[in-house]
Amino acid sequence: MISDYRQTDLERWLSRVYAEVGINHSSDLQEGPLAEMLGIELYYRPCPSMRYESGNYRCITVNSTLPRPVQREHFFHELGHILRGHTGKQHQMNPAFRQLQEAQAEQFVLYAAMPFFLLAPLLLSHHDWAASSVLSQEFGVTRELADKRVAQIKRRIISERMRKGGKTRRRKSAQ
């Protein structure tokens, strides 16, 4: 099942970034050290989560009043804005462009908080019904985010199997 999963270009790129900074296990995926390795200052304050960039200076502020798993997801969301090169002041942006950047950052959270190369072994070793619960605990994210990632992986596997099945049928009919 897992062998049929095809990573996106963004997932493969993020895996290379994580390898470069020495992330090899889910326990290595800690916000503070990751931010430091990427040259980003990280703050926890009782204010809305945000990122700020000016020249070479980059920082992320995470709302410290949120539950810990939500703080973690906010960190990865803001990290997505930085690593994807999002620019501009949101209150001055065209709403459609702002929505695009937000959707991209939300997609990034799935890959960054639970990268496939770290979660695949866990999915292989647990029954389907327990996968989201295990991922939520292992990666310190909400059950909702883990459910979303598992559903995404399942959809991609089905899509890849259909793509492969279509190629097989086309080759047989051409013979």
N, C-alpha and C positions, 0 to 999 in steps of 0.2 A: 504494500500500500504506500508506504512512505517513499519508496524508490520511484514512484510515479510523480512525485511532487517536483515541479520545475520552479526554481527560484527566479524572481524578477531581477532585472539589472540592478535595481536599488538594493535588493537583498544581498546580491553578490558583492556589490561595492561596500556595503556596510560590514559584511563579513571580513573583507580585506582590511577595513579601517580597524575593526575590533582586533584582528590578528596582529596588526602593526602595534597596537598599544597593549598587547598581551592578555586579551580576554579569551580564555579558553574554557571556562566553566561558568555556570550561572552565578556562582559565588563571587566571581571576578567582576560582575556587572553591577558595580556600586557607583552611585551618582557622583559622589565627591571625587574619588580617584579618577573616574572617567572624565569628568569635567577638567580636572587638573591636567591629565594627559593630553587633552585636546586644547589646552590653553584657554580655558573658560573659567571665569570666577563664578562660584556658586554661593548663593545666599538663601537662607530660609527666613522669611519675614511675614508678619501678619498683614499681607496685602495681596492683591491679585498677582497670579503668576505671570511672568513676562520675561522677555529677553531684551538685551540692549547691546548694540554694537556701535562703536565709533572708532574708525580707523582699524588698528590692530586689537583694540580692546573689545572683549566679548564677555558678557556675564548673563547669568540666568538667575532670576529670583523666583523662588517657589513659595506659594502661600503656605505658611507654617501652621495654619489653623485647620487644614484639611486632614483627613485620615491618611496614614502613612502610605497605603497603596495608591491613593489618589495623588499624593504629592509626587510619587515616583512617576506616575503617568504624566503629570504636568511637566516634570523635568524632561522626559523624553519628547513631549510635544514641543517644548521650547527649543530643545536641542535640534529637533527636526527643522525648525525655522532657520536656525543658524547653519546647519550642515547642508541644507538644501539651497542656501543662498538667498533666502527671502529678504526682500528689502522693502522699505517704505513705512510710512506711519499709517497704521490701520484706519484710523479715523479720517484720513484724507484719501484713502484708496477708493477706487471704483468698487462697489459692493461685490460684483461678480469676481473680480480679481482677488479680493479679500477672502471670499468663499473658497476660491481655488487654493489659495495658500493654506487655509485652515484645513481643507480636505487632505491636502498633501501632508501636512503635519500630523493629522490624525492617522493616516496610512503609515507614516513613518513610525509612529508609536508602536504599532503591531510588530514591525520588524526589529526595531531597536530594543524594545523591552523584552521581547521573546524571539531572539534570532533563531532561524531554523536550524543552524548547525548546533545550537545548544539544546533545542527542544526536541529534535528528532529522536535522540536516544530515549527520552522520557516517554514519548508517544509510543515507541516500540515496546516499552516494558510495562505499560499499563493498559488495562481494559478501556475501551472507548468511553464508557460512562464516567470513568474517573479522571480522564485526561485533563479536563478543564480545572478540576479541583487541584490536581497535582501541579499543573502549570501555575495556577494562581499562587500557591504556596511557594513553589520553587523560585519563581521570578518576582514575587512580592507585588503582584498587581491584583486588581479586582477580579472577581470571578467573571464579571461581565466582559472584561477585556480578554481574558483567557478563552471564554466561550466564543468570542468574535474571531480570535486567532485560529482556534480549532475549526470553526466553520469555514473560515477562509481556506485553510489547508485542505479540508475535505473537498471544497468546490474546485480548487486547483487540481487535485488528484483526479476527480471525475472528468474535468475538462481535458486533462492530458490523456487519460485513457480513451476518451472519445476521439481525440485527435489521432492517437495511435491506431485506434480501431478503424477510423476512416481511411488511413493510409494503407492498412492491411487489406481492407476490402477493395480499394482502388487497384492495388497491385494484383490481387487475385483476378479481378475482372479484366485486367489488361492482358493477362496471360492467355 
